[in-house]
Amino acid sequence: MAIIVYTSGTTGPSKGAMLSHRNIIFQVGAFKRIGLPLGESDEALNFLPLCHVAERFGGCYNHIAAMHIVNFAEAPDTVPPVPRVWEKLYSAVTIQIKEGTALGRLAYKWAIAIGYKASTYEVEGKPVPAALAFARAIANRLVLRNIRVLLGLDRIRWAVTGAAPISPDLIAWYWAMGVKMYELYGQTENAGLATSNYPGHLKVGTIGQTAPGTELKLSPQGEILLRGPHIFKGYLNKPEKTAEALRDGWLHTGDVGVIDNQGFVRITDRMKDIIITAGGKNITPSEIENQLKFSPYISDAVVIGDKRNYLTCLIMIDHDNVVKFAQDKNVPFTNYASLCRAPEVQELIGREVEAANKKFARVETVKKFRLIDQLLTAEDEELTPTMKLKRSLVEQKYGELIKDMYAA
C-alpha cells in the first residue's frame, strides 16, 4: 500500500481506499498513453484538495513523472470553489456580457458564433475551412482572447474535466472559446483514470473511450465494471464494503452507462439515483440536474420523483450571482433566507427551470421547485468535502419541502 484516499461520501459514509505503488505507477503510464499532448516545458495548476484522487494523480503524480512544473493555488479564493470551477468561469462571462455595452454584447455574440462553427470541425478532428479559420483568428484577436485572459486561461493548451457530471453544452462553449476541453472518468477505487476523450478520439457528451490497459464492460443491469492493474486493494478495515465493490476480479463502480458502436462510454446515472416514476418511467436525474446547473444562478440541484407522479427539484442558488441580480434589480433582502424567499428571485429561478425543461421530454420536466434557504458549506452534513449535495441526506433533511411540492 502506498496511500489511503478517502471517498467523498456522496452515497454513504466516507471509506478509505487503499492504493498500491502498482496502482500509481500504472496510472502514471496510462496518462502518457492516452494521447493528451505533453510538452517538456508544460506547467500544471493544482487547486483541488490533495485528499482528492483527481489532484493526487491528475495534478501531481502524472505531471511530476512528466517532469513538469506543478503550481499550487496560493489560497482557496485564488480559483472559484470546487467542484464547479468550469461552471463558475462560464457564469462570470455570462453575467459580465449581460452587464456590458450593446456593442460589447454584439461583438461577443458574433465572436462566439464563429467559435462554435470552427470548433465543430476541431472536435471532429477535421481541418477548419480557410475562410472560417480566418474569421476565427479575427474573432480570437478582437474578443475571445481577451475573455480567456480575463479568466486566466490565456496560457492553457488543454483542460480536463471529471469527478462530477458536466453539461455537454458547457464543454462545447469552452471549445468555442478556444479552450480544448476533454472529459474523462474514473474513481478513487481505480486510482483515477478509467476512460478519456483525447485528440482524435473525442465525442462531447461522453466520458470517452476505455484507457489503455483498462478493461471495461457493462453488467446485465448496465453497471460499469472495471478491471486492471489500477484497481485498489480494498477499503481500510471494511471487508464487507470491499467485498461489495470487488466481485470476481471486477470493480463495481455503481455508475450506470451505455457504450456506443465506436466504444465511447456515456454515464446515465448512479445506480442508486435512478428514478422510477409512478407511471413506470425510468428517469436519470443527473442529466436534468446538469442542465439546471448550466444556469449562472443555480449552484446545485436535486431532482425528486421516485414512485411519484411528476418530478420536482430542490435547488441551491449561486449566492454571488443571485446577490448581484438582487442588487441590480433593487430587490430588498436582509440575509440568505430572505434572498431565497424574494418573489423576484423565485421568478428568476423559475425562468431558469423552464429554460432547462425545454431540453427534455414532458415526463422529464420539473413541475415544481423549492430553494434550499440555508447557505451551506463543506462543514454542513448535506455537502461532501468537495461541495456536492448528498442526495439521500438532502431528501431526508428537507422532507417537508418535498412533501409541500406534492401536496394537492
Secondary structure, DSSP 8 states (H G I E B T S, - for coil): --EEEE---SSSS--EEEE-HHHHHHHHHHHHHT-----TT-EEEE-S-TTSHHIIIIIIIHHHHTT-EEEE-SSGGGS--TT-HHHHHHHHHHHHHHHS-HHHHHHHHHHHHHHHHHHHHHHTT----HHHHHHHHHHIIIIIHHHHHHHT-TT-S-EEE-SS---HHHHHHHHHHT--EEEEE--GGGTS-SEE-BTTB--TTS--EE-TT-EEEE-TT-EEEEESTT---EETT-HHHHHHHEETTEEEEEEEEEE-TTS-EEEEEEGGG-EE-TT--EE-HHHHHHHHHTSTTEEEEEEE-TTSSSEEEEEEE-HHHHHHHHHHTT---SSHHHHHH-HHHHHHHHHHHHHHHTTS-GGGSEEEEEE--S---TTSTTB-TTS-B-HHHHHHHTHHHHHHHT--
